């Protein structure tokens, strides 16, 4: 069977998109040898309050403004497919693009909270996962429930370039330089700068 592209999937609110998203994407190209990263802008993160959320088109625009690499594809695919939960999105993507090799990309903060996600164990069994450091989260995430549950499927970073071709469950923690940019802090700064 001939395979399509190796695709890194970076899901999130992108509220707003920022340097941290770019940082993870560049590291994924370098360390995972993937062809594209799809920034999947979520219509509404089920774990986040909607009143804190900019409208969908503004978040798509913020992602397009900052994605300065032709290999980064800003996508509204979750809205088009009508999926809310990552597990459903992954299932739909694997059906829609059976030849592509997908890798789920996420920060250590999400590894820490993934047990709150619907079908989180299934997510680990569906696609290879690459975890990127986040300041103050990495150590706790690696000691957390998800890491312990799938500990025996963790691979050494030296094998990361082959991650996209490996059979799930498989995951890697990439010890890259963490990026400290935070969408929460960006929103707080913007709110402070708003004229009264």
N, C-alpha and C positions, 0 to 999 in steps of 0.2 A: 504494500500500500504506500503510495507517495503522500508525503505530508505537506500541508500548507505552511503558513508562517508560524513562527514562535511569537506569541502575543503575551505581553504583560498586561494584566488588568488592574487598574488602580481605581477603585470605586470610592465615592465619597460625596459629601455635600458641596465641596468646593465653594465654601461660604466665607470668604472668597478663595479662589485659587491663589497659590503663593509659591515662593521659592522652595519651600519644603517639598511640594509636589514635583517640581522640576528636579530637585536634588535626588529624590527617590528614583525618578525616571532615568536620569543620567546614570545613576549607579546600576540600575537594572540593565541598561544597554551594555555597560562595561563588564559587569560581573556575571550576568546570566546569558549573555550572547543571544539576546532576543532581537527580533526584527522591528517590532512596533510596541508602543505602550498606548493602550486605550484608556483615556481618562473618562470614566463612566460617571457622569454627573447625575446624582440621584435626585429624582423629583422630590422625595421627602424621606429623610433618614428616619426609620421607625423609632430609633432611640433618642431622637432630638426633637425639641419642641418647635412647632412650626412658626410661632411668633418671633423667634430669633432668626428666621431664615429669610434671606433675600429671595426675590422671585426667581423662578427657574431660568428665565432668559438672561437675567443679570449674571447669574452664576455661570451659565454657559459662556457668556461674553467674557467674564473675568478669566475663565480657563483659556479661551482662545487668545486673549491678550497676552497671557504669560507663557503659553506653550511655544517656545521659540525653536522647536526642532521638528522638521517635517515628518519624523518617525513617531511623533506624539499625535494621536488622533483624539480630538475632543468629541465625545459621543453622547447623544441623548437616547441611546439604545434602550435604557431601562424604561424611559417614558414611552417609547414606541412599542416595546414589548408588553408594557403594562405590568412589569414586575416591581415589587417593593422590597422583597427580601433577597439577599445575596444568593442564598441557596437556590431560589427559583430562577434568578438571573443566570447563574452558572449552568443550570440544567438547560435553559432555553438556548444559551450560546453554544453549548456542546452539540445540541440538535441542529442548530442553524448553520454552524461551521464545523462539521465533523472532522475535517482534515487539519484544522488549526490545532496547535499545541498551546494551551493556555496555562499561564502561571498567575496565581493571585498574589498581588503585591500589597503589603500592609506594614504599618509602623508597629513598633512594640506596644504602643498604647492600645492598639486594636487586638493584638495577641492577648493582652491582659483581659480585655472585656469580651472577647469572642464567645465565651460560654453563655453570654446573654443573648447571642444571636440565634434566630430560629434555625434549626437543623445544622448547628455548628460542626457536629461530628461528621455529618454528611459532606460538608464543605471540604474538610480535610481529606475525605475519601474520594472526592471528585476531581480535584486539581492539585498539582504541586503548589506549594506556598513559599514565598520568600518574605522574610521578616527583616525590617530595617530598624536600626536603633532609634529611639526617641529619648531625649534627655529625661532622666529621672524615672523612666518606665522600664528600661531594658532588663535590669536585674530582677525586678518584681515579676515582669512578664515571663521570664525564663524559669521562674519558680512557681508560676501560676498553674491553674487547673488544666488549661489546654496543652501547655508544654509537657506537663507530667503525663497526661493521658496519651500523648503521641510521641513521647520521648524516644522510643525505639525507632521511629521513622525519621528522626533528625539526621541530616547528613553533614559531613564536614564541608567547610566553605571551599575547599580545594575542588570539590565536585560540583560546585554551583553552576559552572558553564553548561553542564549536562542536565540541569534540573528540568528544563522544559520537555525533555524526552523521557523522563522517568515516570514510572507508574505511581499514581497516588495510592495510599497516603505517603507523602514525602515532603519534608520541609527543611529550610536552611535559615539560620540566623546569620545575616551578613554583617560583619563587624566593620561597617563603613563609618566615616566621620558623621556624627549625628547633626542634623540641621535643627536650629532652635526656633525657626519661624512657627508661629501659631496663629491659626485663623481667629481663635477667640481673642487673642491680644490685638490683632489687626482690627477686629470689629470694635473692641473697647477703645482703641486709639481713635478710630474714625468717629465714634460717638462723642468722645471728648472734644474733637475738633469741629463738631457741628456748631454753627452759630446758634445762639439762644433764640 
